Amino acid sequence: QVTLVESGGGLVQAGGSLRLSCSASGSIFSILNMGWYRQAPGKERELVASITPLGVTKYGDSVKGRFTISREKARNTVYLQMNSLKSEDTATYYCNARSEWGQGTQVTVYS
């Protein structure tokens, strides 16, 4: 079982940046595919980015070129660097590993 805790959300002006962190408990972090998802009010949850244990990444079309996912094995942590934020990036962001989800962290982008 893995427990995930997100942090780093907040209020940011359009064009700004934020970095989200997801800390994972357990010794199996190094073998897990990790992902960031987001859900805006009235919309379905969607994949933002994912990363394999070997560092292979995948991004949703709407964030390609702006967001970067990375992982730090020593800290059991996965990051989401978000640059050039837009109002449409406003959502609750969730960390995912297997069937486990974090509690979510709110990102609000204002114009």
C-alpha positions as CSV (number, residue, x, y, z in Angstrom):
1,Q,0.0,0.0,0.0
2,V,1.2,3.5,-0.8
3,T,0.1,6.7,0.9
4,L,0.4,9.9,-1.2
5,V,0.5,13.5,0.1
6,E,0.5,16.4,-2.3
7,S,1.7,20.0,-1.6
8,G,2.5,23.1,-3.4
9,G,-0.8,24.3,-4.8
10,G,-1.9,27.9,-4.5
11,L,-3.1,31.1,-6.2
12,V,-1.0,32.4,-9.0
13,Q,-1.4,34.9,-11.8
14,A,-1.6,33.8,-15.4
15,G,1.8,33.3,-16.8
16,G,3.3,32.4,-13.5
17,S,4.7,29.1,-12.2
18,L,4.1,26.6,-9.4
19,R,5.7,23.4,-8.4
20,L,3.7,20.6,-6.9
21,S,5.2,17.8,-4.8
22,C,3.9,14.4,-4.1
23,S,5.5,12.4,-1.3
24,A,5.0,8.7,-1.3
25,S,5.3,6.4,1.7
26,G,6.6,2.9,1.4
27,S,9.6,1.2,-0.1
28,I,8.1,0.4,-3.5
29,F,8.2,4.0,-4.8
30,S,11.1,3.2,-7.1
31,I,9.1,0.6,-9.0
32,L,5.9,2.6,-9.4
33,N,4.5,4.5,-12.3
34,M,3.5,7.9,-10.9
35,G,1.0,10.3,-12.3
36,W,-0.6,13.7,-11.8
37,Y,-4.2,14.2,-12.7
38,R,-6.5,17.2,-12.3
39,Q,-10.2,17.8,-12.0
40,A,-11.9,21.1,-12.6
41,P,-15.5,21.8,-11.4
42,G,-18.0,20.1,-13.7
43,K,-15.3,18.2,-15.6
44,E,-13.9,14.7,-15.6
45,R,-10.5,13.9,-14.0
46,E,-7.8,14.0,-16.7
47,L,-4.2,12.9,-16.9
48,V,-1.8,15.8,-16.7
49,A,1.5,13.9,-16.7
50,S,3.0,10.5,-15.8
51,I,6.4,9.1,-15.2
52,T,7.8,5.5,-15.2
53,P,10.5,4.2,-12.8
54,L,13.0,4.7,-15.6
55,G,11.9,8.3,-16.2
56,V,9.8,7.9,-19.3
57,T,7.3,10.7,-19.3
58,K,3.9,11.3,-20.8
59,Y,1.9,14.5,-20.9
60,G,-1.6,15.6,-21.6
61,D,-1.9,17.7,-24.8
62,S,-3.0,20.8,-23.0
63,V,0.2,21.0,-20.9
64,K,2.9,19.8,-23.3
65,G,5.8,22.2,-23.4
66,R,4.6,24.0,-20.2
67,F,4.6,21.3,-17.5
68,T,7.4,19.0,-16.5
69,I,7.1,15.9,-14.3
70,S,10.1,14.5,-12.5
71,R,10.9,12.1,-9.6
72,E,13.5,12.0,-6.9
73,K,14.0,8.5,-5.7
74,A,16.0,9.5,-2.6
75,R,13.0,11.5,-1.3
76,N,10.2,9.2,-2.6
77,T,8.8,12.3,-4.3
78,V,7.4,13.2,-7.6
79,Y,7.2,16.8,-8.8
80,L,5.1,18.7,-11.3
81,Q,6.7,21.9,-12.5
82,M,4.1,24.1,-14.0
83,N,5.1,27.1,-16.1
84,S,3.2,29.6,-18.2
85,L,0.0,28.8,-16.2
86,K,-3.3,29.7,-17.8
87,S,-6.7,30.2,-16.2
88,E,-7.8,26.9,-17.7
89,D,-5.2,25.1,-15.6
90,T,-7.3,25.9,-12.5
91,A,-8.3,22.6,-10.9
92,T,-7.6,20.3,-8.0
93,Y,-4.5,18.3,-8.8
94,Y,-4.1,14.7,-7.6
95,C,-1.1,12.4,-7.3
96,N,-1.7,8.8,-8.3
97,A,0.1,5.5,-8.0
98,R,-1.6,2.3,-8.9
99,S,-5.1,2.6,-7.3
100,E,-4.0,5.1,-4.7
101,W,-4.8,8.8,-4.8
102,G,-3.6,11.7,-2.7
103,Q,-6.0,14.2,-1.1
104,G,-5.5,16.7,-3.8
105,T,-4.1,20.2,-3.9
106,Q,-5.9,23.2,-5.3
107,V,-4.3,25.3,-8.1
108,T,-6.1,28.6,-9.0
109,V,-4.8,30.7,-11.9
110,Y,-6.2,34.2,-12.2
111,S,-6.0,36.7,-15.0
